[in-house]
Amino acid sequence: MAPMKTALLAWELGANLGHVGPLLAVARALRQRGFRPVFALRDVVGPLELLAGEDIEIFQAPVWFREGALHGRPFRLAGYGDLLAAYGFADADGLAGMVRAWDTLLAAIKPDLIVADHSPTLCLAAFGALPFAMIGTGYTVPPVDRPGFPPLFPNRSPLIAESRLLENVQNVQRRRNRPAPPHLPALFDAPVRAIATIPELDPYRAVRREPVLGPLETMPAETNLPAEPHVFAYLGQENPLLETVVQCLASLTCSVEVYLRGNVEGLRRVLAARGARVHKTPPPLTAMLPQASLVISQAGSTMAHAALFAGRPQILVPTHAEQELTADALVSLGVGVRLTKDANGELIAAAIRQAFDSGEMRNAVHRRAAEAAARPRLDAVALTVEACVALTA
């Protein structure tokens, strides 16, 4: 019998559980195809409940802690190159150290296959050396068919020229006697690129020429709105509006369910005392969203897709660039209301009333859900895994 192959599934950048869920779906399918899945995760504590009982070995992924190109400035991303600049690619010696850490981990795990979600430094460590697959949202899997990254926020200036970042990448590869990409996007030109989004929510939708697969997670079907108003909120402790939103939720007379991520037990107790149902772990969205008539979230990819498929209005409280782009896309589709970071309780209450009462928004969410349902549904996990298996044949 041939020895079992090892698949390293990695997550380097980004926050929360949205990166681990898709990796877990791929890991389960790879296990069924005879692979031993191993995880290298940015956060090895937060996903413990999600990964409980999975019998998957978990390593700490190398993490960039230095300030890098920002030099104390607020991070206002213009394009994907700025993301690389902020996380080590603007510092040749630091980038070499991060790659060396990945090399050490790869030597210990000895993977036959790498599946990377938002892991640009791992992409460099494995470039031209190992069978490689990229999975992720439209934001984390940028187009590679041009010599530079398309801008995400055209009205902003880049932190640092992509040519300087490329120079650092090529310098690191020379030190390692490894091939170097001719331009930065080529670093992500993996033989398998699973873009887990729908065109409407892809921030590169105007320029992307390759197909997108749709979400890797199971999406809910559209159902009729419940007879009585019912709010579901999914928010994290890092959100600057969290306390203000919680105060608004506590004042509502309708049914409220929440999942609050992080160390915010006091806010959970406030909501529970006002009669809200407070979930200790993230509830399955396929079961939760049919009960809800309104979703309040940070516009994370999984929630944004699920609420759109379910035909539910969304109030969006984004905290970083990807969520801002997703929130703006949902607003442009007519299915969401975006709150600014300085929104007060009165504005939040007005947004909730608008989402409940707007016939125009109800029509829009139904139309967009019907469009999503009518689109041919691909088994994104099966297609991704089949392509991954072919890489190691």
N, C-alpha and C positions, 0 to 999 in steps of 0.2 A: 504494500500500500504506500502511495506517495505521501511524504510528510505534509502536515497541514501548513498552508501558507498563512502568513501574518499580514494583516491589514492595519496600518496605523491611521487612525482617524483623529484629526487635530483641529484645535480651535485656539487661535493666538490673539486676535483683537476683537473688541466689542464686549458688550455686557449682557448679563441676564441669561435666560434659558433658551432664547430663540436660536442659538447656534447649536446647542446640544441636542435638541429634539430631532432635527433633521439628521444629524450624525448618528443618533441612536437608531433611527429608522433604517439607515443604510447599513449600520453595523449588524442589525438583526438579519437583514436580507443576505449580507455577506456570510454570516455564520451558517445560514442554510445552504450556502454554496460551498461550504467546506473551509472557510477562512476562520482564523482566530483573530477577533477584533481586539485591538488595544487602543486606548484613548490617551491623548496628550492634550490637556485642557488648561486654558487660561485660569479658570476658577475650578478647583477640585473639591470645594465644599458646597457651593450653592446648588449644584445638580445632584447631590447625594440622594435625595428622595426620588428624583426622576430615574436615577440609575440603580436604585435598590433592587436587588435580586437579579441583576443582569449578568453577573459573573464576568465582568469586563475589567481587565487590569487597567488602572488609571495612573498616568504620570503627570507631573506638573510640567506644563509647556513653558519654555523660556518667555519671560515677560520684560518689556522695555520700561524702565522706571525713570530714565533721565529726561530732562526738559527738551533736549535736542534743539530743533530749529526755532522753537517758540521764543526763547530768551525772555520769558516772563510775559509775553504778549498774549492776549486772549486768542483762543483758537477759532479762527473763522475760515473754514475750509472753502477753497475755490474749486478744487478738483481732487481726483484720487491721488495725484502726486503729493498734495499737501498732507494727506493721511500718512503716506509713506514717510514724508519729511518729519512728521511729528513723532513717529515711532521708530526712529533709528536710522533711516536711510540718508539723513542729512549729515551723519557722523560716520566717516569711513571706519575709524577704529571701533566705535561702538557697534556698528553693523557687523564688522568682522567678529566681535565678541559674541553677538547674538547668533550668528551663523555657526560659530564654533560650538555654542551650547546645543544647537539643534544637531550638529554633526555628532556630538557625544551621545545624545539621546538616540539618534538613528543607529549608531554603532551598537548601543545596548539592546535595542528592540529588533534590529535586523528585519525591517519590513520588506515584504515582497510587493507591497502596494501602499501608496499614500493617498488618503482622501482628506483634503484640506478645506476647511470652512474659515474664511477670513484669516488666512495665515500667510501673509506676504513674505516674511523672513524664512519660513519653511519652504516656500516656493523657490527662494534663492538657494537655500541649502541643498535642495534636491534637484535643482535645474540641470537637465541633461544627464542625470545619473540614475534616477529611479522612476518606475511607472507611477504616474501622478494623475490624480483627478481633482478638479476644483468643484466644490458645490457652494451654493450660497444664493443670496438675493441678487436682484439686479444691481444693487449698490456695491456689493462685495465682489462681484464678478464683472469687472469693467470690460468694455470692448477692446479687442487686440488687433483690429484690422487697420490700424493707422499708427504713425510713429509717435503720437502723443495721446494722452488721455483726453477725451472730450470734457469740456468744463461742466461742472455740476451747478455752480453758481456763477454765471458769466459776468455778473457785476462786481465780482471780487477779484483781487489780485492774488496770484499764487504766493505762498510763503517763500518759496525758493524755486529756482528754475529746474525743470525736469532734467536738463542736461547735466546739472551738478549731481543730482541723485543718480543718474545713469553712470556718471564718472565713478562714484563711490561703489556702485554695484560691480562695475567692471574691474575696479581696483581689488575688491574682495575676491573676485573670481580668479584674477591673476595670481594672487597670493596662494590660492588653493589649487592652481593648475587645473581649473575647471573651465568649461565653455561659458561665455558671457552672452547675454541677450544683446542684439543690436540696438534696441530701444526699450524703454521701460515697459510698455504694454506687452512686449514679447516675453517678458518674465512670466506672464500669466497665460501664455498660449499653450495650455495643457492639452494633451490628447483627449481628455474627457472634461467637458465644462458643462455642468448641470446648473442652469440658471433657474432658480426656483421662485418664479414670480409669474404674474400675468402681464401682458404688454401695458395695460393701463397704469400699473404701479411701478413700472421699470423707469428709473430716473434717466436712463439712456434711450428711452423709447423712440426719440426722434432720430437717432443715428445708429441704433443697433441693427445689424444685418443677420445675425445668427438667431435661431429660434430659441424661445424660452419654453420651459417644461411645465410651468405651473407649480404650485406649492408641493413640497414633499410630504407634508402632513395631510391627513384626511380632513377634508373641508365639509362643513355642514351644508345641507340643502336648504333652500329657502322655504320657510313656513309662514303661515299667517301670523300677524302680530297678535300677542296675547290680548285678551279682552280688557284687562286692566293694565295700566302702566307699570313697567317693571324695569329697573335700572340695574345694569351689571357694570361694575368698575373694576379695572385691572391696572394698578399703578404701583410704582416703586418708590422706595424711600429717597432716591436721588432727585425726585421731581420737586422743583421749588414751589410748585402750586399744590403739593399733596395736602397740606394741612387745610388750606382754603377750600379745596374740593371736598375733603372729608366733612368740613363744617356744613357745606351746602347739602351733601348727601344726608347728613344727620337731620337736616331740617325738612327733608322731603316727607310727604305724607303717603307716597306710594311705596310699593315693595322695592327693597334695595338688597342686592347681593354684591359682595366685594371680595377681591383677593388683593391684599397689600403685601408686596414683597419687601423684605428687609426687617430691620429692628425698629418697628413702629407699633409695639404692643399697646401703647397708650391710645393711639388712634383706633386700633381695632376695638378696644374696650368702649370707646366713645360710641362707635357705630353699633356695636352689639347692644349697648344700653338703650339705644334709640330704636331697637327692633330689627336692625339689619342682620342679614345672614352673612357671617364672616367665614370665609373658607381658609383653612389652615394650609392647604396645598392648592396649586392651580387646578381648577375644575376642568374636566374635558370640555372643550368648546363645542364639540358636536352635540353634547347634552345640554350645555348651558345656554347657548345662544337662542335656541328655539323658545326658551322661556322668557327671554329679554325683549323689551321693545326699544331699548336704547343702550348703546355701549359707550363707556368712557374709558379711554386708554391713552397710552403714550405714542400710539401709531407704530408699535412694533410690527414687523412684517407678518408674523403669524396671525396676530389679532386683526390687523387691518384686512388681510385676505379673508379670514373666517367671517368677519362681520359683513364684508361685501358679499360673499357667497350666500350668507344667511339672509341678506336683505334687511339689515339693521342700520339705522342712522348711527353716526359716530360723532362723539365729541372728543377732540384730539388735543392732547397736552404734550407735545413733543419735547424731548430734552437734548437731542443731538442731531447732527446733520442728516443722517439717514431718515430718522423719524420726521424731521422737518420736510424733507422731500416727499415722503409718503403722505404726510398730512396734507401738503399742498396738492398732491395728485388727487386725493380723496375729495378735497374741497372743490377742485375743478370738475370732478365728476358729479357734483351736486349731492353727495351722500354724507358729507361731514361738515362740522363746524370746528375751526381751529382756534384755540385760545392762545393768546400771547402770554409771555412769561410774567407780565405784570398785571394779569387779569385779577380783578377783585371778585368778591362773592357775588356782587350784583351782576357782573358780566357773566359769570358762570351760571347763575340761576337763569339769566336771559337765554343763554345758549341751550340749557336744558328745556326750557319752554319752547324755544324754536324747534328743537329736534322732535319734541312731542307733538307740536301743533301744526307744523308746516306740511300742508298737503303736497306742495311742490317737492319737498324732500322725500316724502313717502313714495311719490311716483318715481322719483329718481332712483331710490334704493331698490325698488321692485324692478325697474328697467335694467339696472346694472346687474342685479342678481340673475335676471333672466338671460342676459347676454353671457354672463359667466357660465351659466348652466348649459347654454346651447352650444358653447364651444366644445369641440371634441376633447374628452378628458383623457389625458395621457397618464399612464402609471409611471410617474416620475421616478419613484424609487426603483422599480423593476428595470426601467430603461437605463438608469444610472448604474445600477449594479451589473447589468449585463455588459455594459461598456467597460466597467472596471475589471470584470472577470476576463474579458477579451484581452486586456492589457497584459495580463500575466500568463496567458495561455502558452 
